[in-house]
Amino acid sequence: VHRWLDHHQRQAAPSMVEIAKRVARETNYKLSDLRGDTRKSNIVRVRSLAMYLIRKWTSASYHQIGDYFGNRDH
């Protein structure tokens, strides 16, 4: 995912959706799993990674990111 993001850094910044899809694909989960309401630790870790990368690589606010991932607020 980092290599893909580095490649995009030279071009237009990837969107929140593109990053979430890429993280899901690279970790063999469905995007719906990451956006769902499950609290299984393996999905929580992947979701957290996606949220971190979105915050780092986009201008999306924590509120926008939380809304995208199932209205999470913390």
PDB file with one MODEL, atoms N, CA, C and O in Angstrom:
MODEL        1
ATOM      1  N   VAL A   1       0.839  -1.189   0.000  1.00  0.00           N
ATOM      2  CA  VAL A   1       0.000   0.000   0.000  1.00  0.00           C
ATOM      3  C   VAL A   1       0.878   1.244   0.000  1.00  0.00           C
ATOM      4  O   VAL A   1       0.584   2.214  -0.699  1.00  0.00           O
ATOM      5  N   HIS A   2       1.948   1.220   0.778  1.00  0.00           N
ATOM      6  CA  HIS A   2       2.842   2.378   0.818  1.00  0.00           C
ATOM      7  C   HIS A   2       3.472   2.658  -0.546  1.00  0.00           C
ATOM      8  O   HIS A   2       3.587   3.816  -0.949  1.00  0.00           O
ATOM      9  N   ARG A   3       3.880   1.605  -1.259  1.00  0.00           N
ATOM     10  CA  ARG A   3       4.442   1.812  -2.599  1.00  0.00           C
ATOM     11  C   ARG A   3       3.412   2.444  -3.519  1.00  0.00           C
ATOM     12  O   ARG A   3       3.728   3.350  -4.290  1.00  0.00           O
ATOM     13  N   TRP A   4       2.185   1.965  -3.434  1.00  0.00           N
ATOM     14  CA  TRP A   4       1.111   2.519  -4.255  1.00  0.00           C
ATOM     15  C   TRP A   4       0.871   3.983  -3.902  1.00  0.00           C
ATOM     16  O   TRP A   4       0.677   4.812  -4.791  1.00  0.00           O
ATOM     17  N   LEU A   5       0.884   4.306  -2.612  1.00  0.00           N
ATOM     18  CA  LEU A   5       0.685   5.690  -2.189  1.00  0.00           C
ATOM     19  C   LEU A   5       1.853   6.570  -2.635  1.00  0.00           C
ATOM     20  O   LEU A   5       1.648   7.703  -3.070  1.00  0.00           O
ATOM     21  N   ASP A   6       3.070   6.051  -2.528  1.00  0.00           N
ATOM     22  CA  ASP A   6       4.231   6.814  -2.990  1.00  0.00           C
ATOM     23  C   ASP A   6       4.120   7.123  -4.484  1.00  0.00           C
ATOM     24  O   ASP A   6       4.454   8.221  -4.930  1.00  0.00           O
ATOM     25  N   HIS A   7       3.656   6.158  -5.234  1.00  0.00           N
ATOM     26  CA  HIS A   7       3.452   6.381  -6.669  1.00  0.00           C
ATOM     27  C   HIS A   7       2.425   7.488  -6.897  1.00  0.00           C
ATOM     28  O   HIS A   7       2.612   8.340  -7.766  1.00  0.00           O
ATOM     29  N   HIS A   8       1.353   7.477  -6.128  1.00  0.00           N
ATOM     30  CA  HIS A   8       0.305   8.490  -6.274  1.00  0.00           C
ATOM     31  C   HIS A   8       0.758   9.864  -5.776  1.00  0.00           C
ATOM     32  O   HIS A   8       0.212  10.887  -6.188  1.00  0.00           O
ATOM     33  N   GLN A   9       1.742   9.884  -4.904  1.00  0.00           N
ATOM     34  CA  GLN A   9       2.229  11.165  -4.395  1.00  0.00           C
ATOM     35  C   GLN A   9       2.779  12.006  -5.546  1.00  0.00           C
ATOM     36  O   GLN A   9       2.660  13.231  -5.537  1.00  0.00           O
ATOM     37  N   ARG A  10       3.375  11.350  -6.528  1.00  0.00           N
ATOM     38  CA  ARG A  10       3.920  12.059  -7.672  1.00  0.00           C
ATOM     39  C   ARG A  10       2.820  12.543  -8.610  1.00  0.00           C
ATOM     40  O   ARG A  10       3.046  13.421  -9.443  1.00  0.00           O
ATOM     41  N   GLN A  11       1.646  11.975  -8.471  1.00  0.00           N
ATOM     42  CA  GLN A  11       0.499  12.360  -9.284  1.00  0.00           C
ATOM     43  C   GLN A  11      -0.523  13.044  -8.367  1.00  0.00           C
ATOM     44  O   GLN A  11      -0.159  13.585  -7.322  1.00  0.00           O
ATOM     45  N   ALA A  12      -1.774  13.018  -8.754  1.00  0.00           N
ATOM     46  CA  ALA A  12      -2.831  13.557  -7.904  1.00  0.00           C
ATOM     47  C   ALA A  12      -2.990  12.665  -6.675  1.00  0.00           C
ATOM     48  O   ALA A  12      -2.840  11.447  -6.762  1.00  0.00           O
ATOM     49  N   ALA A  13      -3.289  13.266  -5.551  1.00  0.00           N
ATOM     50  CA  ALA A  13      -3.460  12.515  -4.303  1.00  0.00           C
ATOM     51  C   ALA A  13      -4.646  11.563  -4.432  1.00  0.00           C
ATOM     52  O   ALA A  13      -5.672  11.929  -5.007  1.00  0.00           O
ATOM     53  N   PRO A  14      -4.517  10.347  -3.905  1.00  0.00           N
ATOM     54  CA  PRO A  14      -5.627   9.396  -3.973  1.00  0.00           C
ATOM     55  C   PRO A  14      -6.769   9.839  -3.066  1.00  0.00           C
ATOM     56  O   PRO A  14      -6.556  10.564  -2.095  1.00  0.00           O
ATOM     57  N   SER A  15      -7.962   9.405  -3.384  1.00  0.00           N
ATOM     58  CA  SER A  15      -9.127   9.762  -2.580  1.00  0.00           C
ATOM     59  C   SER A  15      -9.274   8.804  -1.398  1.00  0.00           C
ATOM     60  O   SER A  15      -8.598   7.778  -1.320  1.00  0.00           O
ATOM     61  N   MET A  16     -10.156   9.159  -0.499  1.00  0.00           N
ATOM     62  CA  MET A  16     -10.436   8.330   0.664  1.00  0.00           C
ATOM     63  C   MET A  16     -10.922   6.949   0.213  1.00  0.00           C
ATOM     64  O   MET A  16     -10.498   5.931   0.761  1.00  0.00           O
ATOM     65  N   VAL A  17     -11.795   6.915  -0.767  1.00  0.00           N
ATOM     66  CA  VAL A  17     -12.349   5.655  -1.265  1.00  0.00           C
ATOM     67  C   VAL A  17     -11.258   4.805  -1.916  1.00  0.00           C
ATOM     68  O   VAL A  17     -11.205   3.595  -1.697  1.00  0.00           O
ATOM     69  N   GLU A  18     -10.398   5.422  -2.704  1.00  0.00           N
ATOM     70  CA  GLU A  18      -9.321   4.672  -3.359  1.00  0.00           C
ATOM     71  C   GLU A  18      -8.389   4.038  -2.329  1.00  0.00           C
ATOM     72  O   GLU A  18      -7.992   2.883  -2.483  1.00  0.00           O
ATOM     73  N   ILE A  19      -8.044   4.769  -1.298  1.00  0.00           N
ATOM     74  CA  ILE A  19      -7.157   4.230  -0.264  1.00  0.00           C
ATOM     75  C   ILE A  19      -7.839   3.085   0.465  1.00  0.00           C
ATOM     76  O   ILE A  19      -7.224   2.042   0.686  1.00  0.00           O
ATOM     77  N   ALA A  20      -9.090   3.259   0.839  1.00  0.00           N
ATOM     78  CA  ALA A  20      -9.815   2.206   1.556  1.00  0.00           C
ATOM     79  C   ALA A  20      -9.926   0.950   0.700  1.00  0.00           C
ATOM     80  O   ALA A  20      -9.740  -0.157   1.204  1.00  0.00           O
ATOM     81  N   LYS A  21     -10.224   1.106  -0.582  1.00  0.00           N
ATOM     82  CA  LYS A  21     -10.313  -0.044  -1.484  1.00  0.00           C
ATOM     83  C   LYS A  21      -8.972  -0.748  -1.601  1.00  0.00           C
ATOM     84  O   LYS A  21      -8.910  -1.977  -1.604  1.00  0.00           O
ATOM     85  N   ARG A  22      -7.907   0.022  -1.698  1.00  0.00           N
ATOM     86  CA  ARG A  22      -6.569  -0.577  -1.849  1.00  0.00           C
ATOM     87  C   ARG A  22      -6.167  -1.340  -0.598  1.00  0.00           C
ATOM     88  O   ARG A  22      -5.623  -2.440  -0.691  1.00  0.00           O
ATOM     89  N   VAL A  23      -6.427  -0.769   0.570  1.00  0.00           N
ATOM     90  CA  VAL A  23      -6.113  -1.459   1.826  1.00  0.00           C
ATOM     91  C   VAL A  23      -6.921  -2.757   1.914  1.00  0.00           C
ATOM     92  O   VAL A  23      -6.386  -3.799   2.294  1.00  0.00           O
ATOM     93  N   ALA A  24      -8.195  -2.694   1.567  1.00  0.00           N
ATOM     94  CA  ALA A  24      -9.033  -3.893   1.603  1.00  0.00           C
ATOM     95  C   ALA A  24      -8.481  -4.961   0.662  1.00  0.00           C
ATOM     96  O   ALA A  24      -8.375  -6.129   1.037  1.00  0.00           O
ATOM     97  N   ARG A  25      -8.137  -4.569  -0.539  1.00  0.00           N
ATOM     98  CA  ARG A  25      -7.628  -5.524  -1.521  1.00  0.00           C
ATOM     99  C   ARG A  25      -6.309  -6.140  -1.055  1.00  0.00           C
ATOM    100  O   ARG A  25      -6.133  -7.356  -1.137  1.00  0.00           O
ATOM    101  N   GLU A  26      -5.388  -5.318  -0.569  1.00  0.00           N
ATOM    102  CA  GLU A  26      -4.067  -5.815  -0.169  1.00  0.00           C
ATOM    103  C   GLU A  26      -4.130  -6.708   1.065  1.00  0.00           C
ATOM    104  O   GLU A  26      -3.237  -7.529   1.272  1.00  0.00           O
ATOM    105  N   THR A  27      -5.162  -6.566   1.883  1.00  0.00           N
ATOM    106  CA  THR A  27      -5.289  -7.375   3.097  1.00  0.00           C
ATOM    107  C   THR A  27      -6.311  -8.493   2.951  1.00  0.00           C
ATOM    108  O   THR A  27      -6.627  -9.187   3.918  1.00  0.00           O
ATOM    109  N   ASN A  28      -6.828  -8.663   1.729  1.00  0.00           N
ATOM    110  CA  ASN A  28      -7.793  -9.728   1.427  1.00  0.00           C
ATOM    111  C   ASN A  28      -9.092  -9.625   2.227  1.00  0.00           C
ATOM    112  O   ASN A  28      -9.647 -10.635   2.659  1.00  0.00           O
ATOM    113  N   TYR A  29      -9.559  -8.417   2.414  1.00  0.00           N
ATOM    114  CA  TYR A  29     -10.871  -8.179   3.018  1.00  0.00           C
ATOM    115  C   TYR A  29     -11.732  -7.435   2.018  1.00  0.00           C
ATOM    116  O   TYR A  29     -11.231  -6.836   1.066  1.00  0.00           O
ATOM    117  N   LYS A  30     -13.022  -7.482   2.245  1.00  0.00           N
ATOM    118  CA  LYS A  30     -13.939  -6.704   1.416  1.00  0.00           C
ATOM    119  C   LYS A  30     -14.057  -5.312   2.015  1.00  0.00           C
ATOM    120  O   LYS A  30     -13.956  -5.133   3.229  1.00  0.00           O
ATOM    121  N   LEU A  31     -14.271  -4.336   1.156  1.00  0.00           N
ATOM    122  CA  LEU A  31     -14.469  -2.974   1.629  1.00  0.00           C
ATOM    123  C   LEU A  31     -15.664  -2.917   2.578  1.00  0.00           C
ATOM    124  O   LEU A  31     -15.648  -2.168   3.555  1.00  0.00           O
ATOM    125  N   SER A  32     -16.682  -3.695   2.296  1.00  0.00           N
ATOM    126  CA  SER A  32     -17.853  -3.721   3.175  1.00  0.00           C
ATOM    127  C   SER A  32     -17.498  -4.218   4.578  1.00  0.00           C
ATOM    128  O   SER A  32     -18.130  -3.811   5.554  1.00  0.00           O
ATOM    129  N   ASP A  33     -16.489  -5.097   4.688  1.00  0.00           N
ATOM    130  CA  ASP A  33     -16.031  -5.538   6.016  1.00  0.00           C
ATOM    131  C   ASP A  33     -15.428  -4.369   6.788  1.00  0.00           C
ATOM    132  O   ASP A  33     -15.696  -4.188   7.976  1.00  0.00           O
ATOM    133  N   LEU A  34     -14.609  -3.576   6.094  1.00  0.00           N
ATOM    134  CA  LEU A  34     -13.958  -2.448   6.762  1.00  0.00           C
ATOM    135  C   LEU A  34     -14.965  -1.375   7.161  1.00  0.00           C
ATOM    136  O   LEU A  34     -14.818  -0.731   8.200  1.00  0.00           O
ATOM    137  N   ARG A  35     -15.978  -1.190   6.337  1.00  0.00           N
ATOM    138  CA  ARG A  35     -16.971  -0.155   6.608  1.00  0.00           C
ATOM    139  C   ARG A  35     -18.086  -0.645   7.520  1.00  0.00           C
ATOM    140  O   ARG A  35     -18.913   0.150   7.965  1.00  0.00           O
ATOM    141  N   GLY A  36     -18.118  -1.930   7.800  1.00  0.00           N
ATOM    142  CA  GLY A  36     -19.178  -2.519   8.616  1.00  0.00           C
ATOM    143  C   GLY A  36     -19.005  -2.239  10.095  1.00  0.00           C
ATOM    144  O   GLY A  36     -18.113  -1.496  10.506  1.00  0.00           O
ATOM    145  N   ASP A  37     -19.872  -2.844  10.885  1.00  0.00           N
ATOM    146  CA  ASP A  37     -19.867  -2.555  12.327  1.00  0.00           C
ATOM    147  C   ASP A  37     -19.205  -3.632  13.177  1.00  0.00           C
ATOM    148  O   ASP A  37     -19.303  -3.596  14.404  1.00  0.00           O
ATOM    149  N   THR A  38     -18.525  -4.598  12.536  1.00  0.00           N
ATOM    150  CA  THR A  38     -17.876  -5.656  13.301  1.00  0.00           C
ATOM    151  C   THR A  38     -16.726  -5.105  14.147  1.00  0.00           C
ATOM    152  O   THR A  38     -16.079  -4.119  13.792  1.00  0.00           O
ATOM    153  N   ARG A  39     -16.497  -5.771  15.268  1.00  0.00           N
ATOM    154  CA  ARG A  39     -15.392  -5.385  16.156  1.00  0.00           C
ATOM    155  C   ARG A  39     -14.351  -6.485  16.270  1.00  0.00           C
ATOM    156  O   ARG A  39     -13.573  -6.507  17.224  1.00  0.00           O
ATOM    157  N   LYS A  40     -14.329  -7.395  15.311  1.00  0.00           N
ATOM    158  CA  LYS A  40     -13.321  -8.450  15.313  1.00  0.00           C
ATOM    159  C   LYS A  40     -11.950  -7.804  15.177  1.00  0.00           C
ATOM    160  O   LYS A  40     -11.754  -6.904  14.361  1.00  0.00           O
ATOM    161  N   SER A  41     -11.014  -8.268  15.977  1.00  0.00           N
ATOM    162  CA  SER A  41      -9.712  -7.604  16.073  1.00  0.00           C
ATOM    163  C   SER A  41      -8.975  -7.534  14.741  1.00  0.00           C
ATOM    164  O   SER A  41      -8.325  -6.531  14.448  1.00  0.00           O
ATOM    165  N   ASN A  42      -9.068  -8.585  13.930  1.00  0.00           N
ATOM    166  CA  ASN A  42      -8.346  -8.552  12.659  1.00  0.00           C
ATOM    167  C   ASN A  42      -8.914  -7.476  11.728  1.00  0.00           C
ATOM    168  O   ASN A  42      -8.153  -6.820  11.018  1.00  0.00           O
ATOM    169  N   ILE A  43     -10.200  -7.290  11.720  1.00  0.00           N
ATOM    170  CA  ILE A  43     -10.806  -6.255  10.880  1.00  0.00           C
ATOM    171  C   ILE A  43     -10.577  -4.876  11.478  1.00  0.00           C
ATOM    172  O   ILE A  43     -10.368  -3.909  10.745  1.00  0.00           O
ATOM    173  N   VAL A  44     -10.613  -4.778  12.791  1.00  0.00           N
ATOM    174  CA  VAL A  44     -10.364  -3.489  13.452  1.00  0.00           C
ATOM    175  C   VAL A  44      -8.970  -2.982  13.112  1.00  0.00           C
ATOM    176  O   VAL A  44      -8.793  -1.790  12.865  1.00  0.00           O
ATOM    177  N   ARG A  45      -7.977  -3.869  13.096  1.00  0.00           N
ATOM    178  CA  ARG A  45      -6.606  -3.459  12.756  1.00  0.00           C
ATOM    179  C   ARG A  45      -6.514  -2.948  11.324  1.00  0.00           C
ATOM    180  O   ARG A  45      -5.890  -1.919  11.065  1.00  0.00           O
ATOM    181  N   VAL A  46      -7.127  -3.658  10.408  1.00  0.00           N
ATOM    182  CA  VAL A  46      -7.084  -3.253   9.003  1.00  0.00           C
ATOM    183  C   VAL A  46      -7.848  -1.942   8.823  1.00  0.00           C
ATOM    184  O   VAL A  46      -7.393  -1.058   8.097  1.00  0.00           O
ATOM    185  N   ARG A  47      -8.991  -1.809   9.468  1.00  0.00           N
ATOM    186  CA  ARG A  47      -9.766  -0.569   9.394  1.00  0.00           C
ATOM    187  C   ARG A  47      -8.949   0.593   9.942  1.00  0.00           C
ATOM    188  O   ARG A  47      -8.942   1.679   9.361  1.00  0.00           O
ATOM    189  N   SER A  48      -8.267   0.370  11.048  1.00  0.00           N
ATOM    190  CA  SER A  48      -7.437   1.420  11.642  1.00  0.00           C
ATOM    191  C   SER A  48      -6.313   1.833  10.704  1.00  0.00           C
ATOM    192  O   SER A  48      -5.989   3.015  10.597  1.00  0.00           O
ATOM    193  N   LEU A  49      -5.721   0.862  10.030  1.00  0.00           N
ATOM    194  CA  LEU A  49      -4.674   1.166   9.057  1.00  0.00           C
ATOM    195  C   LEU A  49      -5.235   2.036   7.941  1.00  0.00           C
ATOM    196  O   LEU A  49      -4.624   3.035   7.561  1.00  0.00           O
ATOM    197  N   ALA A  50      -6.386   1.660   7.418  1.00  0.00           N
ATOM    198  CA  ALA A  50      -7.009   2.448   6.351  1.00  0.00           C
ATOM    199  C   ALA A  50      -7.300   3.863   6.838  1.00  0.00           C
ATOM    200  O   ALA A  50      -7.044   4.829   6.119  1.00  0.00           O
ATOM    201  N   MET A  51      -7.829   3.994   8.043  1.00  0.00           N
ATOM    202  CA  MET A  51      -8.141   5.322   8.581  1.00  0.00           C
ATOM    203  C   MET A  51      -6.869   6.148   8.743  1.00  0.00           C
ATOM    204  O   MET A  51      -6.859   7.336   8.421  1.00  0.00           O
ATOM    205  N   TYR A  52      -5.810   5.536   9.232  1.00  0.00           N
ATOM    206  CA  TYR A  52      -4.540   6.240   9.404  1.00  0.00           C
ATOM    207  C   TYR A  52      -4.004   6.741   8.063  1.00  0.00           C
ATOM    208  O   TYR A  52      -3.603   7.898   7.934  1.00  0.00           O
ATOM    209  N   LEU A  53      -4.005   5.848   7.063  1.00  0.00           N
ATOM    210  CA  LEU A  53      -3.480   6.231   5.753  1.00  0.00           C
ATOM    211  C   LEU A  53      -4.336   7.316   5.098  1.00  0.00           C
ATOM    212  O   LEU A  53      -3.810   8.211   4.436  1.00  0.00           O
ATOM    213  N   ILE A  54      -5.630   7.236   5.280  1.00  0.00           N
ATOM    214  CA  ILE A  54      -6.511   8.273   4.732  1.00  0.00           C
ATOM    215  C   ILE A  54      -6.214   9.610   5.393  1.00  0.00           C
ATOM    216  O   ILE A  54      -6.145  10.634   4.712  1.00  0.00           O
ATOM    217  N   ARG A  55      -6.040   9.615   6.679  1.00  0.00           N
ATOM    218  CA  ARG A  55      -5.749  10.866   7.397  1.00  0.00           C
ATOM    219  C   ARG A  55      -4.409  11.444   6.943  1.00  0.00           C
ATOM    220  O   ARG A  55      -4.261  12.656   6.785  1.00  0.00           O
ATOM    221  N   LYS A  56      -3.437  10.553   6.737  1.00  0.00           N
ATOM    222  CA  LYS A  56      -2.102  10.994   6.344  1.00  0.00           C
ATOM    223  C   LYS A  56      -2.063  11.502   4.908  1.00  0.00           C
ATOM    224  O   LYS A  56      -1.388  12.494   4.634  1.00  0.00           O
ATOM    225  N   TRP A  57      -2.764  10.852   3.987  1.00  0.00           N
ATOM    226  CA  TRP A  57      -2.624  11.122   2.564  1.00  0.00           C
ATOM    227  C   TRP A  57      -3.721  11.990   1.957  1.00  0.00           C
ATOM    228  O   TRP A  57      -3.632  12.356   0.785  1.00  0.00           O
ATOM    229  N   THR A  58      -4.742  12.322   2.720  1.00  0.00           N
ATOM    230  CA  THR A  58      -5.818  13.171   2.194  1.00  0.00           C
ATOM    231  C   THR A  58      -6.044  14.334   3.143  1.00  0.00           C
ATOM    232  O   THR A  58      -5.441  14.409   4.214  1.00  0.00           O
ATOM    233  N   SER A  59      -6.903  15.219   2.744  1.00  0.00           N
ATOM    234  CA  SER A  59      -7.261  16.344   3.614  1.00  0.00           C
ATOM    235  C   SER A  59      -8.550  16.063   4.369  1.00  0.00           C
ATOM    236  O   SER A  59      -9.134  16.976   4.954  1.00  0.00           O
ATOM    237  N   ALA A  60      -9.002  14.818   4.366  1.00  0.00           N
ATOM    238  CA  ALA A  60     -10.242  14.451   5.052  1.00  0.00           C
ATOM    239  C   ALA A  60     -10.086  14.642   6.565  1.00  0.00           C
ATOM    240  O   ALA A  60      -9.045  14.326   7.141  1.00  0.00           O
ATOM    241  N   SER A  61     -11.120  15.156   7.178  1.00  0.00           N
ATOM    242  CA  SER A  61     -11.110  15.349   8.627  1.00  0.00           C
ATOM    243  C   SER A  61     -11.420  14.022   9.326  1.00  0.00           C
ATOM    244  O   SER A  61     -11.884  13.071   8.697  1.00  0.00           O
ATOM    245  N   TYR A  62     -11.158  13.975  10.627  1.00  0.00           N
ATOM    246  CA  TYR A  62     -11.496  12.782  11.394  1.00  0.00           C
ATOM    247  C   TYR A  62     -12.992  12.501  11.301  1.00  0.00           C
ATOM    248  O   TYR A  62     -13.403  11.343  11.224  1.00  0.00           O
ATOM    249  N   HIS A  63     -13.788  13.530  11.308  1.00  0.00           N
ATOM    250  CA  HIS A  63     -15.238  13.382  11.226  1.00  0.00           C
ATOM    251  C   HIS A  63     -15.635  12.750   9.885  1.00  0.00           C
ATOM    252  O   HIS A  63     -16.468  11.844   9.856  1.00  0.00           O
ATOM    253  N   GLN A  64     -15.055  13.214   8.792  1.00  0.00           N
ATOM    254  CA  GLN A  64     -15.360  12.654   7.476  1.00  0.00           C
ATOM    255  C   GLN A  64     -14.927  11.194   7.383  1.00  0.00           C
ATOM    256  O   GLN A  64     -15.645  10.359   6.832  1.00  0.00           O
ATOM    257  N   ILE A  65     -13.766  10.898   7.917  1.00  0.00           N
ATOM    258  CA  ILE A  65     -13.267   9.521   7.895  1.00  0.00           C
ATOM    259  C   ILE A  65     -14.176   8.624   8.729  1.00  0.00           C
ATOM    260  O   ILE A  65     -14.534   7.526   8.301  1.00  0.00           O
ATOM    261  N   GLY A  66     -14.543   9.084   9.901  1.00  0.00           N
ATOM    262  CA  GLY A  66     -15.443   8.322  10.762  1.00  0.00           C
ATOM    263  C   GLY A  66     -16.781   8.076  10.104  1.00  0.00           C
ATOM    264  O   GLY A  66     -17.333   6.981  10.211  1.00  0.00           O
ATOM    265  N   ASP A  67     -17.307   9.067   9.431  1.00  0.00           N
ATOM    266  CA  ASP A  67     -18.581   8.909   8.724  1.00  0.00           C
ATOM    267  C   ASP A  67     -18.461   7.840   7.635  1.00  0.00           C
ATOM    268  O   ASP A  67     -19.353   7.008   7.474  1.00  0.00           O
ATOM    269  N   TYR A  68     -17.369   7.867   6.900  1.00  0.00           N
ATOM    270  CA  TYR A  68     -17.163   6.902   5.829  1.00  0.00           C
ATOM    271  C   TYR A  68     -17.090   5.469   6.358  1.00  0.00           C
ATOM    272  O   TYR A  68     -17.577   4.538   5.716  1.00  0.00           O
ATOM    273  N   PHE A  69     -16.491   5.301   7.510  1.00  0.00           N
ATOM    274  CA  PHE A  69     -16.337   3.965   8.095  1.00  0.00           C
ATOM    275  C   PHE A  69     -17.436   3.653   9.105  1.00  0.00           C
ATOM    276  O   PHE A  69     -17.154   3.166  10.200  1.00  0.00           O
ATOM    277  N   GLY A  70     -18.656   3.923   8.751  1.00  0.00           N
ATOM    278  CA  GLY A  70     -19.781   3.490   9.579  1.00  0.00           C
ATOM    279  C   GLY A  70     -20.115   4.416  10.730  1.00  0.00           C
ATOM    280  O   GLY A  70     -20.547   3.957  11.787  1.00  0.00           O
ATOM    281  N   ASN A  71     -19.925   5.712  10.544  1.00  0.00           N
ATOM    282  CA  ASN A  71     -20.261   6.703  11.577  1.00  0.00           C
ATOM    283  C   ASN A  71     -19.502   6.511  12.884  1.00  0.00           C
ATOM    284  O   ASN A  71     -20.059   6.666  13.971  1.00  0.00           O
ATOM    285  N   ARG A  72     -18.237   6.175  12.761  1.00  0.00           N
ATOM    286  CA  ARG A  72     -17.395   5.996  13.965  1.00  0.00           C
ATOM    287  C   ARG A  72     -16.947   7.370  14.439  1.00  0.00           C
ATOM    288  O   ARG A  72     -16.662   8.258  13.636  1.00  0.00           O
ATOM    289  N   ASP A  73     -16.888   7.529  15.751  1.00  0.00           N
ATOM    290  CA  ASP A  73     -16.521   8.838  16.278  1.00  0.00           C
ATOM    291  C   ASP A  73     -15.300   8.812  17.187  1.00  0.00           C
ATOM    292  O   ASP A  73     -14.956   9.829  17.790  1.00  0.00           O
ATOM    293  N   HIS A  74     -14.649   7.675  17.289  1.00  0.00           N
ATOM    294  CA  HIS A  74     -13.407   7.612  18.078  1.00  0.00           C
ATOM    295  C   HIS A  74     -12.636   6.362  17.729  1.00  0.00           C
ATOM    296  O   HIS A  74     -11.563   6.123  18.283  1.00  0.00           O
TER     297      HIS A  74
ENDMDL
END
